[in-house]
């Protein structure tokens, strides 16, 4: 039987093996999801909400245990892994508290007749999720998928099979009926083939652009609803009237949280020249103060990258920038230690033709580029194939809001960096994807919005 290895990225050592599901097991799981949906969609919303609350309680009760699993299997530092679990609990409580009102039929007037808009679940949703937030990425979809009466099949990243199984165990312990949430231990090709199955009604995908295009093509061929989140190259704009000290203080964790392996991390620092020197000095100082090392140490800020393959991509991007004239203010780079350790890199004298400005840099690399005018900052921020998030820093609220409205992104943080919240829609435009997760807007993505006209 084929198996997936679980590797600790801090040591590079195999810490476990998980058997992959056979074709027969996959078929049984899919059929089970269909049967579970028949009952789950008719379960009173109050009963579903009670189970969501119970799930949240288990997350809080065992957050240290689950955080340690995240740190061990994908390398997230423990002081970020435990809060990831807590935030998932808050999200489940949010949808448990709000599902009833979100699902409330909406009255409408049509042709002088009473009409209603109903929100009804679609069925089995296949969720293909990445490794960088092993609990959040899965549960940010599951929270509203399940609250709405749908059921979910998870194909998690092969980098985090133990997290995938543990999440399934939590649903079981919380008392969710068998088949409502199931984990598939399968490869990417098998996952893609499931999109064509009649049992699957829609797909939620988070991951890289190339893989997303393949999933989207498969979904289109089979007429399946699809939500895509494909990463970003988020601009972090510091205007000439910004609180530079605060911008730099927030900019450091905004870039280096999760060792820079975050879709909505700040990835392009665009600074007006009047404040560029001060911001750069403060940013470099803050980066130098970061602690690099064992992710299980509560004092560590920067842990390992998830795999050597990710390091190679980052090295190629940094090498391209330096070959084109970028200046390494902090050289950083691969560390001579066990595991996949990569020290933070800060680059100045950056130009827009460099890969660190054109591609998503999924690791601890921060390019800083200087502009002369506000218009140039906006133009440069929008000069990207991506459009997930952005940050704007200015002490003039009206100015910041005006610029935020001109940015081609799904999210903007004003004097803050973007972080997902259950009450706000999460997603992007352009090659960052389509559709939304979270909030009522994400909730409705996997609901049949049915019009009923009453004569």
C-alpha positions as CSV (number, residue, x, y, z in Angstrom):
1,X,0.0,0.0,0.0
2,X,1.3,3.5,-0.9
3,X,2.0,5.9,1.9
4,X,2.7,9.6,2.4
5,X,5.6,10.5,4.6
6,X,5.3,13.2,7.2
7,X,8.6,15.1,7.6
8,X,9.6,17.5,10.3
9,X,11.1,20.5,8.3
10,X,13.1,21.6,11.3
11,X,15.2,18.4,11.1
12,X,14.4,16.9,7.7
13,X,13.6,13.6,9.4
14,X,10.6,11.4,8.7
15,X,8.3,11.4,11.7
16,X,5.5,9.3,10.4
17,X,3.8,7.6,7.5
18,X,0.2,7.6,6.5
19,X,-1.3,5.0,4.2
20,X,-3.0,6.4,1.1
21,X,-6.6,5.4,0.4
22,X,-7.2,2.8,-2.2
23,X,-9.7,3.3,-5.1
24,X,-12.2,1.2,-3.2
25,X,-11.9,3.2,-0.1
26,X,-12.3,6.5,-2.0
27,X,-15.4,5.2,-3.6
28,X,-16.8,4.2,-0.3
29,X,-16.0,7.6,1.2
30,X,-17.7,9.4,-1.7
31,X,-20.8,7.3,-1.4
32,X,-20.8,7.9,2.3
33,X,-20.8,11.6,1.8
34,X,-23.9,11.5,-0.4
35,X,-25.8,9.5,2.2
36,X,-24.6,11.8,5.0
37,X,-25.8,14.9,3.1
38,X,-29.3,13.5,2.8
39,X,-29.6,13.7,6.6
40,X,-27.3,16.6,7.4
41,X,-29.2,19.1,5.1
42,X,-32.4,18.3,7.0
43,X,-30.8,18.6,10.4
44,X,-32.2,21.6,12.2
45,X,-29.8,24.6,12.0
46,X,-29.8,24.8,15.8
47,X,-28.4,21.2,16.0
48,X,-25.7,21.9,13.5
49,X,-24.8,25.1,15.4
50,X,-24.5,23.1,18.6
51,X,-21.9,20.8,16.9
52,X,-20.0,23.7,15.6
53,X,-19.7,25.2,19.1
54,X,-18.6,21.8,20.4
55,X,-15.9,21.6,17.8
56,X,-14.7,25.1,18.8
57,X,-14.6,24.0,22.4
58,X,-12.4,21.1,21.6
59,X,-10.0,23.3,19.6
60,X,-9.6,25.6,22.6
61,X,-9.3,22.7,25.1
62,X,-6.5,21.1,23.1
63,X,-4.9,24.1,21.3
64,X,-1.4,23.4,22.7
65,X,-1.5,19.8,21.4
66,X,-2.8,20.8,18.0
67,X,-0.3,23.7,17.8
68,X,2.6,21.4,18.5
69,X,1.4,19.1,15.8
70,X,1.4,22.0,13.3
71,X,4.9,23.1,14.4
72,X,6.3,19.6,14.2
73,X,4.8,18.7,10.8
74,X,5.1,22.0,8.8
75,X,7.5,24.1,10.9
76,X,5.3,27.0,12.0
77,X,6.7,28.6,15.1
78,X,4.7,27.5,18.2
79,X,3.8,31.1,19.2
80,X,1.9,31.4,15.9
81,X,0.7,27.8,15.6
82,X,-1.3,27.8,18.9
83,X,-3.1,31.1,18.0
84,X,-3.9,29.6,14.6
85,X,-5.9,26.9,16.4
86,X,-7.6,29.5,18.7
87,X,-8.6,31.6,15.7
88,X,-10.2,28.6,14.1
89,X,-12.3,28.1,17.3
90,X,-13.5,31.8,17.1
91,X,-14.4,31.3,13.5
92,X,-16.6,28.2,14.2
93,X,-18.3,30.1,17.0
94,X,-19.0,33.0,14.6
95,X,-20.7,30.8,12.1
96,X,-22.6,28.8,14.8
97,X,-23.9,32.2,16.1
98,X,-24.8,33.6,12.7
99,X,-25.8,30.7,10.5
100,X,-29.5,31.0,11.3
101,X,-29.7,34.6,10.3
102,X,-27.5,34.1,7.2
103,X,-29.9,31.3,6.1
104,X,-33.1,33.2,6.8
105,X,-35.2,33.3,3.6
106,X,-35.2,36.8,2.0
107,X,-38.6,38.3,1.0
108,X,-38.9,40.0,-2.3
109,X,-41.7,41.6,-4.4
110,X,-42.0,40.4,-8.0
111,X,-44.9,41.1,-10.4
112,X,-47.1,42.1,-7.4
113,X,-46.6,38.6,-6.0
114,X,-45.0,37.5,-2.8
115,X,-41.7,35.9,-3.5
116,X,-38.9,34.4,-1.4
117,X,-35.2,33.8,-1.9
118,X,-34.1,30.6,-0.2
119,X,-30.6,29.5,0.5
120,X,-30.2,25.7,0.2
121,X,-27.1,23.5,0.5
122,X,-25.6,22.0,-2.7
123,X,-24.2,18.7,-1.5
124,X,-20.7,17.3,-1.3
125,X,-18.0,20.0,-1.5
126,X,-14.4,18.8,-2.4
127,X,-11.9,21.0,-0.6
128,X,-8.3,20.9,-1.8
129,X,-6.1,22.8,0.7
130,X,-2.4,23.7,1.2
131,X,0.1,23.2,4.0
132,X,1.0,26.7,5.2
133,X,-1.9,27.1,7.6
134,X,-2.8,23.4,8.2
135,X,-5.8,24.0,10.4
136,X,-7.0,27.4,9.3
137,X,-7.0,26.8,5.5
138,X,-9.2,23.7,6.1
139,X,-11.5,25.0,8.7
140,X,-12.1,28.4,7.1
141,X,-13.9,26.5,4.4
142,X,-15.4,23.8,6.6
143,X,-17.0,26.3,9.0
144,X,-19.5,27.7,6.6
145,X,-19.7,24.7,4.3
146,X,-21.0,22.6,7.2
147,X,-23.0,25.4,8.8
148,X,-24.9,25.7,5.6
149,X,-25.9,22.0,5.5
150,X,-23.3,20.9,3.0
151,X,-20.8,18.1,3.6
152,X,-17.1,18.2,2.9
153,X,-14.4,16.0,1.5
154,X,-10.8,17.2,2.4
155,X,-7.8,16.6,0.2
156,X,-5.1,18.2,2.3
157,X,-1.5,18.8,1.2
158,X,0.8,15.8,1.2
159,X,3.1,17.8,3.5
160,X,0.7,17.6,6.4
161,X,-1.1,14.2,6.4
162,X,-1.0,13.9,10.2
163,X,-2.8,17.3,10.5
164,X,-5.4,16.1,8.0
165,X,-6.2,13.0,10.0
166,X,-6.2,14.9,13.3
167,X,-8.8,17.4,12.0
168,X,-11.0,14.5,11.0
169,X,-10.6,13.0,14.5
170,X,-11.8,16.3,16.1
171,X,-14.9,16.3,14.0
172,X,-15.6,12.8,15.1
173,X,-15.0,13.6,18.8
174,X,-17.3,16.7,18.5
175,X,-20.1,14.4,17.5
176,X,-20.6,15.2,13.8
177,X,-22.4,12.4,12.0
178,X,-20.2,10.0,10.0
179,X,-19.7,11.2,6.5
180,X,-20.3,14.9,7.1
181,X,-16.6,15.7,7.2
182,X,-14.1,13.2,5.7
183,X,-10.4,13.3,5.0
184,X,-9.0,11.7,1.8
185,X,-5.4,10.6,1.8
186,X,-4.8,10.7,-1.9
187,X,-2.4,12.3,-4.5
188,X,-3.1,15.3,-6.6
189,X,-4.1,13.4,-9.7
190,X,-6.7,11.4,-7.8
191,X,-8.1,14.5,-6.3
192,X,-8.4,16.1,-9.7
193,X,-10.2,13.1,-11.0
194,X,-12.8,13.4,-8.3
195,X,-14.0,16.7,-9.7
196,X,-15.8,14.8,-12.5
197,X,-17.6,12.5,-10.1
198,X,-21.3,13.0,-9.8
199,X,-21.0,12.8,-6.0
200,X,-19.0,16.1,-6.0
201,X,-21.1,19.2,-6.5
202,X,-18.5,21.9,-6.0
203,X,-14.8,22.6,-5.3
204,X,-12.9,24.8,-2.9
205,X,-9.3,25.1,-3.9
206,X,-6.4,27.1,-2.2
207,X,-2.9,26.7,-3.6
208,X,-0.6,27.7,-6.4
209,X,-1.7,29.4,-9.6
210,X,-0.7,26.6,-12.0
211,X,-2.5,23.9,-10.0
212,X,-5.5,26.2,-9.7
213,X,-5.7,26.6,-13.4
214,X,-5.8,22.8,-13.8
215,X,-8.5,22.5,-11.2
216,X,-10.5,25.4,-12.7
217,X,-10.3,23.7,-16.2
218,X,-11.5,20.4,-14.8
219,X,-14.3,22.1,-12.9
220,X,-15.4,24.0,-16.0
221,X,-15.5,20.9,-18.1
222,X,-17.7,19.2,-15.6
223,X,-19.9,22.3,-14.8
224,X,-18.9,22.4,-11.1
225,X,-19.1,25.5,-9.0
226,X,-15.6,26.6,-7.9
227,X,-13.9,28.9,-5.4
228,X,-10.2,29.6,-6.0
229,X,-7.6,31.3,-3.8
230,X,-4.3,31.3,-5.6
231,X,-1.9,33.5,-3.5
232,X,-0.7,37.0,-4.0
233,X,2.1,39.5,-4.2
234,X,0.6,42.0,-1.8
235,X,1.9,45.7,-1.9
236,X,2.7,47.4,1.4
237,X,2.5,51.1,0.6
238,X,4.2,53.7,2.9
239,X,3.2,57.2,2.0
240,X,5.2,60.3,2.8
241,X,2.8,61.3,5.7
242,X,2.8,57.8,7.3
243,X,3.7,57.0,10.8
244,X,7.0,55.4,9.7
245,X,7.9,53.9,13.0
246,X,4.6,52.0,13.2
247,X,4.7,51.0,9.6
248,X,8.1,49.4,10.0
249,X,7.1,47.8,13.3
250,X,4.0,46.2,11.7
251,X,5.8,45.6,8.3
252,X,8.3,43.1,9.8
253,X,5.7,40.6,11.1
254,X,3.5,41.3,8.0
255,X,6.3,40.0,5.8
256,X,7.9,37.3,8.0
257,X,4.9,35.7,9.7
258,X,4.9,32.0,9.2
259,X,8.5,32.4,7.8
260,X,7.0,34.4,5.0
261,X,5.0,31.5,3.7
262,X,1.7,33.3,3.8
263,X,-0.6,34.2,0.8
264,X,-1.6,37.6,2.3
265,X,1.8,38.5,3.7
266,X,3.3,41.9,2.6
267,X,5.5,41.0,-0.4
268,X,6.4,44.3,-2.1
269,X,7.3,47.3,0.1
270,X,6.6,50.4,-1.9
271,X,7.9,53.5,-0.1
272,X,7.8,57.2,-1.0
273,X,11.3,58.6,-1.2
274,X,10.8,61.2,1.5
275,X,10.4,58.5,4.1
276,X,12.3,55.7,2.4
277,X,15.6,56.0,4.3
278,X,13.9,56.1,7.7
279,X,11.5,53.2,6.9
280,X,14.3,51.0,5.5
281,X,16.5,51.6,8.5
282,X,13.8,50.7,10.9
283,X,12.7,47.7,8.9
284,X,16.2,46.3,8.7
285,X,16.6,46.8,12.4
286,X,13.4,45.0,13.2
287,X,14.3,42.2,10.8
288,X,17.7,41.8,12.5
289,X,16.0,41.4,15.9
290,X,14.0,38.3,14.8
291,X,15.0,35.1,16.5
292,X,15.7,32.2,14.1
293,X,15.7,28.6,15.2
294,X,13.7,25.8,16.7
295,X,9.9,26.3,16.0
296,X,9.0,24.7,19.3
297,X,10.9,27.3,21.2
298,X,8.4,30.0,22.3
299,X,11.0,32.7,21.7
300,X,11.5,31.8,18.0
301,X,10.1,34.1,15.4
302,X,11.4,32.4,12.2
303,X,11.3,28.7,11.8
304,X,12.1,26.4,8.9
305,X,10.6,26.6,5.4
306,X,8.4,23.6,4.7
307,X,10.6,21.8,2.1
308,X,13.8,22.2,0.2
309,X,11.8,22.6,-3.0
310,X,10.4,25.9,-1.6
311,X,13.9,27.1,-0.7
312,X,15.2,26.4,-4.2
313,X,12.4,28.6,-5.7
314,X,13.2,31.4,-3.3
315,X,17.0,31.2,-4.0
316,X,16.3,31.5,-7.7
317,X,14.1,34.6,-7.2
318,X,16.7,36.3,-4.9
319,X,19.5,35.4,-7.3
320,X,17.6,36.9,-10.2
321,X,17.2,40.2,-8.2
322,X,20.8,40.5,-7.3
323,X,21.9,39.8,-10.8
324,X,19.8,42.7,-12.0
325,X,21.2,45.1,-9.4
326,X,19.3,44.6,-6.2
327,X,21.3,45.4,-3.0
328,X,21.1,42.9,-0.2
329,X,20.8,45.0,3.0
330,X,20.4,41.7,4.9
331,X,21.9,38.8,2.7
332,X,20.1,36.1,4.6
333,X,19.7,32.8,2.7
334,X,20.1,29.1,3.3
335,X,21.5,28.3,6.7
336,X,24.1,25.6,7.4
337,X,21.9,23.6,9.8
338,X,19.6,20.6,9.8
339,X,16.2,21.0,8.2
340,X,15.1,23.7,5.8
341,X,16.3,26.9,7.5
342,X,16.4,30.1,5.5
343,X,17.4,33.4,7.2
344,X,15.4,36.5,6.3
345,X,16.7,38.5,3.3
346,X,16.0,42.3,2.7
347,X,16.7,43.8,-0.7
348,X,16.9,47.4,-1.8
349,X,17.5,49.0,-5.2
350,X,14.7,46.8,-6.5
351,X,13.1,47.3,-9.9
352,X,9.8,46.1,-11.2
353,X,11.3,43.7,-13.7
354,X,12.8,41.4,-11.0
355,X,11.1,38.1,-10.1
356,X,10.7,39.3,-6.5
357,X,8.4,41.9,-7.8
358,X,6.6,39.9,-10.5
359,X,6.2,36.5,-8.8
360,X,4.9,35.5,-5.4
361,X,7.8,35.2,-3.0
362,X,6.7,32.4,-0.6
363,X,9.4,32.8,2.0
364,X,11.3,35.3,4.2
365,X,12.4,37.7,1.5
366,X,11.5,41.4,1.6
367,X,12.1,43.7,-1.5
368,X,11.9,47.5,-0.9
369,X,11.3,49.8,-3.8
370,X,11.2,53.6,-3.7
371,X,8.7,55.8,-5.6
372,X,8.4,59.6,-5.9
373,X,4.7,60.1,-6.0
374,X,1.4,58.8,-4.7
375,X,0.3,58.0,-8.3
376,X,3.5,56.1,-9.0
377,X,2.9,54.0,-5.8
378,X,-0.7,53.1,-6.9
379,X,0.5,52.3,-10.5
380,X,3.3,50.1,-9.2
381,X,1.0,48.4,-6.7
382,X,-1.5,47.5,-9.4
383,X,1.3,46.4,-11.8
384,X,0.9,42.7,-10.9
385,X,-0.9,39.6,-12.1
386,X,-2.1,39.1,-8.5
387,X,-4.7,41.0,-6.5
388,X,-5.2,39.4,-3.1
389,X,-4.5,42.0,-0.4
390,X,-2.7,45.3,0.2
391,X,-1.7,47.7,2.9
392,X,-1.7,51.5,2.8
393,X,0.0,53.6,5.4
394,X,-0.9,57.3,5.9
395,X,-2.0,59.5,8.8
396,X,-4.6,61.1,6.5
397,X,-7.6,58.7,6.7
398,X,-9.3,60.2,3.7
399,X,-6.1,59.9,1.6
400,X,-5.6,56.3,2.6
401,X,-9.2,55.4,1.9
402,X,-9.0,57.0,-1.6
403,X,-5.9,55.0,-2.4
404,X,-7.5,51.8,-1.0
405,X,-10.4,52.3,-3.4
406,X,-8.0,52.4,-6.4
407,X,-6.1,49.3,-5.5
408,X,-7.0,46.2,-7.6
409,X,-7.3,43.7,-4.7
410,X,-9.9,41.8,-2.7
411,X,-8.7,43.2,0.6
412,X,-6.9,46.3,1.9
413,X,-5.6,47.1,5.4
414,X,-5.3,50.8,6.2
415,X,-2.5,51.3,8.7
416,X,-2.6,47.6,9.3
417,X,-1.8,44.4,7.4
418,X,-4.4,42.1,6.0
419,X,-5.5,39.2,8.3
420,X,-8.6,37.0,7.6
421,X,-11.6,37.4,9.9
422,X,-14.7,35.3,9.9
423,X,-17.0,38.4,9.5
424,X,-15.1,39.7,6.4
425,X,-15.0,38.1,2.9
426,X,-11.6,36.6,2.0
427,X,-10.4,36.3,-1.6
428,X,-8.8,38.2,-4.5
429,X,-9.1,39.3,-8.1
430,X,-7.0,38.8,-11.2
431,X,-4.7,35.7,-10.9
432,X,-5.3,35.6,-7.1
433,X,-8.5,33.7,-7.7
434,X,-12.3,34.0,-7.8
435,X,-15.0,33.7,-5.3
436,X,-14.8,34.3,-1.5
437,X,-14.5,32.4,1.7
438,X,-15.8,33.6,5.1
439,X,-18.6,36.1,6.0
440,X,-22.0,35.7,4.5
441,X,-20.5,36.1,1.0
442,X,-18.3,33.0,1.4
443,X,-21.3,31.2,3.0
444,X,-23.4,31.7,-0.1
445,X,-20.8,30.5,-2.5
446,X,-21.8,26.9,-1.8
447,X,-25.5,27.5,-1.4
448,X,-28.2,27.1,-4.1
449,X,-29.8,30.6,-4.2
450,X,-33.4,29.6,-5.1
451,X,-36.1,32.0,-6.1
452,X,-39.7,30.9,-5.1
453,X,-42.6,33.0,-6.5
454,X,-45.8,32.7,-4.6
455,X,-49.1,33.5,-6.4
